[in-house]
Amino acid sequence: MTAALGRFNRRTFASLRYRNYRLFFSGQAVSQTGSWMQRIALAWFVLQLTHGSSFAVGLMALAQFMPYTLFGLFAGVITDRLDARRLVLWTQFAQVVTAAALSWIALGGFAKPWMLYLVAAVNGAVLVLDVPSRQQLTYRMVGRAELPNAIALNSSLFNASRIFGPSLAGIILGFAGVGTCFVVNAISFLAVLGGLLAMRTREFFPVEDFERPSILHGTREGLAYVRRQPRMLVVLGLTLVLSTFCFNFNVTLPVLAYTTLHTHAVVFGILSAVFGAGALVGALVAASLGRASARVMIVGSLVFTVSELLIAPVHGAYLAGTLLFFTGAGFTAWSANSNASMQLAAPDHLRGRIIGLYFYAFNGTGPLGGLLAGWLCARGGTELAFAVAGIAGIAGTSVAAAGFRRRGAVLRKIALS
């Protein structure tokens, strides 16, 4: 048993043997906690300013994700053209500025919903470049062999902070207000900036030399490559369905706590943290596998979507929290494996574009999904929103599973011929 646990730990945390990745991981541990505090505080702030309007929370999602819809298709090309570490430095610093702006608005006592939407849109534009550049930097820090492990560890870090960040936010919201959450987030970025500056670039894994693509030509090249890869198309299709209909917790969770359960900010924070706890478990399991698995991807997607469907009729905080734990576990089992499978299938000169296309599918329909979730909550409460999410997600997962089976059957036939 002890030997088995030792092997599990070595597999699960293999990427941390690289100094650059340890610096990155440590800085993100602090920064992501602050970012989750800001997300929770921002959603609650909008509900307070609009007297519980679920549609207003949907508009916040529109503001946050519209930059992905407009520019996300080209983000991967820009990432391929620029140095990943320098780009991450600039995007992290820009997020310090947006967090400081939110602090000023909240503590100044003159906040209006449109101001929050504006800052959220600017921050969303920064994240369009931040997400693929951090993924590209991860490859440079750990190399191809440990990439699935590092992606899963990144996901585990993101979701561990999803536990601590909302929990802290719920407490701080009750005692010090939203402005303090924004201030803490701004300060937290100093940790990740320090880690990036301390990295040894000579220890980065090399990538093959290639001509830096133009924006339009590079985008077309990435799209053409994906069209020739049936497995990638299945992964992107499933990602598009789940991100549009199912991953709208920035809208549904605050409305669930505020309107459906009639509770306060602390319960909202706890529900978000429970989702994060489940997501952490799913991410650690994915990290222990050390490889991308289509089977785990599909099983995770089913757990994610079935759990959402089961949440629909729930009106008790304890049962909702239990189901949210399983929702989170399924979500990261799906997302970590889908992300890793896309990156591992990408050649060096297209990796940034493939990452960009994946996150465009993941975030590009965020405005539509957020507005849809807000509208469904306004029409039929979170009961209707979670029911639609669960049904659409189960249908999309079933189609993707059939696609993987057909692809596997074709490959077996070719091997036997």
Secondary structure, 3 states (H helix, E strand, C coil): CHHHHHHHHHHHCHHHHCHHHHHHHHHHHHHHHHHHHHHHHHHHHHHHHCCCCHHHHHHHHHHHHHHHHHHHHHHHHHHHHCCHHHHHHHHHHHHHHHHHHHHHHHHHCCCCHHHHHHHHHHHHHHHHHHHHHHHHHHHHHHCCCCHHHHHHHHHHHHHHHHHHHHHHHHHHHHHCCHHHHHHHHHHHHHHHHHHHHCCCHHHCCCCCCCCCCCHHHHHHHHHHHHHCCHHHHHHHHHHHHHHHHCCCHHHHHHHHHHHHCCCCHHHHHHHHHHHHHHHHHHHHHHHHHCCCCHHHHHHHHHHHHHHHHHHCCCCCHHHHHHHHHHHHHHHHHHHHHHHHHHHHCCCHHHHHHHHHHHHHHHHCCHHHHHHHHHHHHHHHHHHHHHHHHHHHHHHHHHHHHHHHHHHHHHHHHHHHC
